[in-house]
Amino acid sequence: MQFLLRVLIPIVILVAGWIGYKQLSVPEEKGKRAAPEGRVLKTQVHELRRHDFETSVKTQGVVRALNEATLTADVGGKVQTIAPGLEDGAFFKQDDVLLRLEPDDFEADVATAEAQLARASALFSQEEAKANQARLNWEDLGYEEEPNELVLRLPQLREAEANVKAATAALDRARRDLERASVRAPFNGRVLMRTVSVGQSVSPGTPLASIYTTDYAEVRLPIAATELAFLTIPESRDESPVDVELRDSLNEESETEWHGEIVGTEGALDMESRELFAIARIADPFSLALKPDERRPPLRIGQPVGAIIKGKILENVMVVPRSAVRQLDRIYLVDEKEMILTRHEIVPIWSDKEILVIRDAEIPDGALLATTRLAYAPNITRVEILPPTEPDPTGADDLNPKPAEDS
């Protein structure tokens, strides 16, 4: 008896479940589930129109200097003065004197070299005169053959000439060292950090400060491999650059924009992220070339920024607000004649966080897209169109960009 109960009870449960399923199931017509009788859904709509759409790729990066260098001393000595342009954060221009070493030793070296050159020049003049006199004496004696070099004192003359050249080179070196005692800026730039103080003794090669250029800044921007098809990025500096707009990532309320150009890439995908890093270059990031009343906020080194890179233009496409998409790839269209809701599967060809771009021949131009979020929306449900509100709660009007302008 217990055995029969163990067998019959599961069978009864399965039969009851099958009967309940058949009773609750709604017959489908041509693969479309019929809506409950008398049910009417209310929704707002958004008109889908075909037009050309300019794609863009959003990414982010950190501002870095185009050129960063360590300012060093070419000669050794004691620091005498430090210019205001070598303070931390100070700006300077190319060839500005940023630091001076005590010049006494260098001036003494110049004086010594000048004296050596004077002595060498005097000896050369004497040897030159002796050589000329030796030739005259040889001719006065009536010798017809050419005298040898020793008679004409040519070795002594060459030695004196070499001493003049060596003394001249020594003087040039001493004058260069005196000039290098004044450390000059190698380019237009800004000081990141100074590492020397007045009175400190330095030797050749001693770091004095970390500096970087201010004419340009760069941003390293990662681009996913799937987005590369929508961009035409120059691979070398010889190709035409691509425009990019940068915005502050630290302050989302800031409306400041910086214009830059993609001038090249790193040439290889990152092994871990499979991303290609593009290099954006921004001219005059500190607005130093502009008038004071025209300057924008500076684009600082190390500042995180968001970037929008203009991409290719997709022709004859429709833009669908992401808020109107259900289950990743499903939208609902409203048939104006029948006033019913029909389900449609879409395949995006481009998307971002707000919109999807589709190219679907089955969707007629001007079709109405249901934008209201419906908790339960069976296929071919009767529908009532609600008038739009201000602002549109679906955000459809804001998310659907204007058609791309003809270039």
C-alpha positions in Angstrom: 0.0 0.0 0.0 2.8 2.4 0.9 4.5 1.6 -2.3 1.4 2.5 -4.4 1.0 5.8 -2.5 4.7 6.7 -3.3 4.1 6.0 -7.0 0.6 7.5 -7.3 1.2 10.8 -5.4 3.9 12.1 -7.9 1.7 11.0 -10.8 -1.3 12.9 -9.5 0.8 16.1 -8.9 2.2 16.0 -12.4 -1.3 15.5 -14.0 -2.8 18.3 -11.9 0.1 20.6 -12.9 -0.4 19.8 -16.6 -4.1 20.4 -16.4 -3.5 23.7 -14.7 -1.0 24.7 -17.3 -3.4 24.0 -20.1 -6.2 26.0 -18.4 -4.0 29.0 -17.8 -2.2 29.0 -21.1 -3.4 31.5 -23.7 -3.6 30.3 -27.3 -1.0 32.0 -29.6 -1.8 33.4 -33.1 1.1 33.2 -35.5 3.6 33.0 -32.7 2.1 36.1 -30.9 0.5 35.7 -27.5 -2.9 37.3 -27.3 -3.6 39.9 -24.7 -6.3 39.4 -22.0 -9.7 40.5 -23.2 -10.4 44.2 -22.5 -6.9 45.0 -21.3 -5.6 48.5 -22.5 -2.0 49.7 -21.8 -1.2 53.4 -21.7 2.2 54.6 -23.0 4.0 57.6 -24.4 5.6 57.2 -27.8 8.7 58.4 -29.6 8.8 58.7 -33.3 11.7 56.9 -35.0 13.1 58.6 -38.0 16.0 57.6 -40.3 18.9 60.0 -40.6 22.7 60.2 -40.6 24.2 59.8 -37.2 27.7 60.9 -36.1 29.2 58.4 -33.7 31.6 59.2 -30.9 33.7 57.3 -28.5 33.8 58.2 -24.8 36.9 57.4 -22.8 39.0 58.9 -20.1 42.7 59.5 -19.2 45.1 61.6 -17.1 46.9 64.7 -18.3 50.6 64.4 -18.6 53.4 66.7 -19.8 54.5 66.4 -23.4 58.1 66.8 -22.2 59.4 66.4 -18.7 63.0 66.9 -17.8 65.4 67.2 -14.9 67.3 70.5 -14.9 70.9 69.9 -14.1 74.2 71.8 -13.7 76.8 71.6 -16.5 79.5 72.9 -14.2 80.3 72.7 -10.5 80.1 75.5 -8.0 78.2 77.1 -5.1 74.6 78.3 -5.8 74.7 82.1 -5.5 71.1 83.1 -6.5 67.8 81.4 -7.5 65.4 83.2 -9.7 61.7 83.4 -8.9 61.1 81.4 -12.0 62.6 78.3 -10.3 60.2 78.3 -7.4 57.8 75.3 -7.2 54.9 75.9 -9.6 56.5 78.9 -11.3 56.4 79.5 -15.0 59.4 80.4 -17.1 60.3 81.1 -20.7 63.1 79.6 -22.8 66.5 81.1 -22.1 65.4 82.7 -18.8 68.2 82.6 -16.2 66.8 80.3 -13.4 69.9 79.9 -11.2 73.4 81.4 -10.9 76.6 79.9 -9.5 79.3 82.0 -7.9 81.3 83.3 -10.9 84.6 84.1 -9.2 86.4 80.9 -10.1 85.0 80.9 -13.6 86.1 84.5 -14.2 89.6 83.6 -12.9 89.8 80.7 -15.3 88.9 83.0 -18.1 91.6 85.4 -17.1 94.2 82.6 -16.9 93.2 81.3 -20.3 93.4 84.8 -21.8 97.0 85.1 -20.4 98.0 81.7 -21.8 96.6 82.7 -25.2 98.6 85.9 -25.1 101.8 84.1 -24.3 101.2 81.5 -27.0 100.4 84.2 -29.6 103.6 86.0 -28.7 105.7 82.9 -29.1 104.1 82.1 -32.4 104.8 85.6 -33.7 108.4 85.2 -32.6 108.8 81.8 -34.3 107.1 83.1 -37.4 109.6 86.0 -37.5 112.6 83.6 -37.0 111.3 81.3 -39.8 111.1 84.2 -42.2 114.6 85.4 -41.2 116.0 81.9 -41.6 114.8 81.9 -45.2 116.3 85.3 -45.9 119.6 84.2 -44.5 119.6 81.1 -46.6 118.9 83.1 -49.7 121.7 85.7 -48.8 124.2 82.9 -48.6 123.5 82.1 -52.2 122.3 78.6 -51.8 120.2 77.5 -54.8 118.6 74.3 -53.3 115.5 74.5 -51.1 116.4 74.6 -47.4 115.1 71.8 -45.2 112.4 72.3 -42.4 115.0 72.5 -39.6 116.8 75.3 -41.3 113.5 77.2 -41.7 112.5 76.4 -38.1 109.2 75.0 -39.3 108.8 72.4 -36.5 109.2 75.2 -33.9 106.6 77.3 -35.9 104.1 74.4 -36.0 104.6 73.9 -32.2 103.9 77.5 -31.5 100.8 77.5 -33.8 99.5 74.4 -32.0 100.0 76.1 -28.6 97.9 79.1 -29.9 95.1 76.7 -30.9 95.2 74.9 -27.6 95.2 78.2 -25.7 92.3 79.5 -27.8 90.3 76.3 -27.1 91.0 76.6 -23.4 89.8 80.2 -23.4 86.6 79.2 -25.3 86.0 76.5 -22.7 86.6 78.9 -19.8 84.1 81.4 -21.3 81.5 78.6 -21.8 81.9 77.5 -18.2 81.4 81.1 -17.1 78.3 81.3 -19.3 77.1 77.9 -17.8 77.4 79.3 -14.3 74.1 80.9 -15.2 71.6 78.0 -15.7 69.1 78.9 -18.3 65.7 77.4 -19.1 65.8 74.9 -22.1 62.2 75.5 -23.1 58.9 77.3 -22.1 57.8 75.5 -19.0 56.9 75.2 -15.4 58.6 74.0 -12.3 57.3 70.8 -10.8 59.8 70.6 -7.9 63.0 72.4 -7.0 65.7 70.3 -5.4 68.5 72.8 -4.6 69.0 75.8 -2.3 71.1 78.9 -2.2 74.6 78.2 -0.8 74.5 74.6 -1.8 77.6 73.3 -3.7 76.7 71.3 -6.8 78.8 69.3 -9.3 78.2 68.7 -13.0 75.1 66.7 -13.4 73.5 67.5 -10.1 69.7 67.7 -10.3 68.4 71.2 -9.7 64.7 70.9 -10.4 62.0 68.8 -12.2 60.5 70.9 -15.0 58.0 70.3 -17.9 56.8 72.1 -21.0 53.7 74.3 -21.0 53.3 74.7 -24.8 51.5 71.3 -25.1 50.1 68.6 -22.8 49.1 65.0 -23.6 46.5 62.5 -22.5 46.8 58.8 -23.0 43.3 57.6 -23.9 42.3 53.9 -23.9 40.0 52.7 -26.7 38.3 49.3 -26.7 39.0 47.1 -29.7 35.3 46.9 -30.4 35.1 50.7 -30.8 38.1 51.1 -33.2 35.8 50.3 -36.2 34.0 53.6 -35.6 37.1 55.7 -35.5 39.7 56.8 -38.0 42.7 57.3 -35.8 46.1 58.4 -37.2 48.8 55.8 -36.7 51.7 58.2 -37.2 52.3 61.9 -36.7 52.3 62.4 -40.5 48.6 61.6 -40.8 45.7 64.1 -40.3 44.8 64.4 -36.6 41.3 63.6 -35.2 39.4 66.1 -33.0 38.7 65.3 -29.3 36.9 67.2 -26.6 38.1 67.0 -23.0 36.1 67.7 -19.8 37.0 67.7 -16.1 36.3 64.4 -14.5 36.7 65.7 -11.0 34.0 68.3 -11.3 31.0 67.0 -13.2 29.3 70.4 -12.9 32.1 72.2 -14.7 31.2 73.2 -18.3 34.8 73.9 -19.2 36.0 72.1 -22.4 39.5 71.8 -23.8 40.0 71.1 -27.5 42.7 68.6 -28.4 43.7 66.3 -31.3 44.5 62.7 -31.5 48.0 62.7 -33.1 48.9 59.0 -33.0 48.6 55.8 -31.0 51.0 53.5 -29.1 50.8 51.1 -32.0 49.9 47.9 -30.0 47.0 46.6 -27.9 47.4 46.4 -24.2 48.0 42.7 -23.3 45.7 42.8 -20.3 42.8 45.0 -21.4 43.0 44.5 -25.1 42.7 48.3 -25.6 44.6 50.6 -27.9 46.0 53.7 -26.3 45.6 56.9 -28.4 47.6 60.0 -27.7 45.7 63.3 -27.5 47.7 66.5 -27.6 46.4 69.8 -26.2 47.9 73.1 -27.2 48.5 75.8 -24.5 46.9 73.9 -21.6 47.5 76.8 -19.2 46.1 79.5 -21.6 49.4 81.4 -21.4 49.1 82.6 -25.0 45.6 84.2 -24.4 44.7 87.5 -22.9 43.8 87.5 -19.2 40.1 88.0 -19.9 40.1 85.2 -22.5 41.8 82.5 -20.4 40.0 79.3 -19.4 40.7 77.2 -16.4 44.1 75.5 -16.6 44.4 71.9 -17.6 46.8 70.7 -14.9 49.3 67.9 -15.1 47.9 64.8 -13.4 44.3 65.9 -13.8 41.8 63.1 -14.8 39.6 64.1 -17.8 36.8 62.6 -19.8 37.2 62.6 -23.6 34.8 62.4 -26.5 36.4 61.4 -29.8 34.4 62.1 -33.0 33.9 59.0 -35.1 32.4 57.9 -38.4 29.0 58.9 -39.7 26.4 56.1 -39.9 24.0 56.7 -42.7 20.2 56.0 -42.7 19.9 54.7 -39.2 17.5 55.1 -36.2 18.3 56.2 -32.7 16.6 54.3 -29.9 16.6 55.6 -26.3 18.1 52.9 -24.1 15.2 53.5 -21.5 12.8 52.1 -24.1 14.7 48.8 -24.6 13.5 45.7 -22.7 15.5 42.6 -22.1 18.6 44.0 -23.8 17.3 43.8 -27.3 13.5 44.1 -27.3 11.4 47.2 -28.1 7.7 47.7 -28.5 6.2 49.5 -31.4 2.7 51.0 -31.5 0.5 50.3 -34.6 -1.4 53.5 -35.1 -4.1 51.9 -37.2 -4.8 48.9 -35.0 -3.7 50.7 -31.8 -1.9 47.6 -30.6 1.5 47.0 -29.1 3.9 44.8 -31.1 7.2 43.3 -30.0 10.3 43.7 -32.1 13.8 42.4 -31.6 16.7 44.8 -32.5 20.4 44.4 -33.2 22.3 47.6 -32.3 25.2 48.6 -34.6 26.4 51.2 -32.1 25.5 52.1 -28.6 26.5 54.0 -25.5 24.9 54.4 -22.0 22.0 56.4 -23.3 21.1 55.3 -26.8 21.3 52.5 -29.3 21.7 53.0 -33.1 20.0 50.5 -35.3 19.6 49.9 -39.0 16.5 47.8 -39.4 14.6 47.6 -42.7 11.5 46.0 -41.0 10.8 49.2 -39.0 9.1 51.8 -41.2 10.3 55.4 -41.1 8.1 57.3 -38.6 7.3 54.2 -36.5 6.1 55.0 -33.0 8.2 53.6 -30.2 6.6 52.9 -26.8 8.8 54.7 -24.2 6.8 54.2 -21.0 8.2 51.5 -18.8 5.5 48.8 -18.6 5.5 46.1 -15.9 3.6 43.6 -18.1 3.3 44.1 -21.9 2.1 41.0 -23.8 2.3 41.1 -27.6 -0.5 42.7 -29.6 -1.9 44.3 -26.5 -4.4 47.1 -27.1 -2.7 50.4 -26.4 -3.6 54.0 -25.7 -1.1 56.8 -26.5 -0.6 59.3 -23.8 0.2 62.9 -24.7 3.9 64.0 -24.1 4.7 65.8 -20.9 7.3 68.5 -20.2 9.9 67.4 -19.8 9.6 64.0 -21.4 10.0 61.5 -18.5 11.6 58.9 -20.8 14.3 61.3 -21.8 13.7 60.3 -25.4 13.9 63.9 -26.7 17.2 64.5 -25.0 18.8 61.1 -25.9 18.0 61.3 -29.6 20.7 63.5 -31.1 20.3 65.7 -34.1 21.2 64.3 -37.5 24.9 64.7 -38.4 25.6 67.8 -40.4 27.0 67.5 -43.9 30.8 68.2 -43.7 
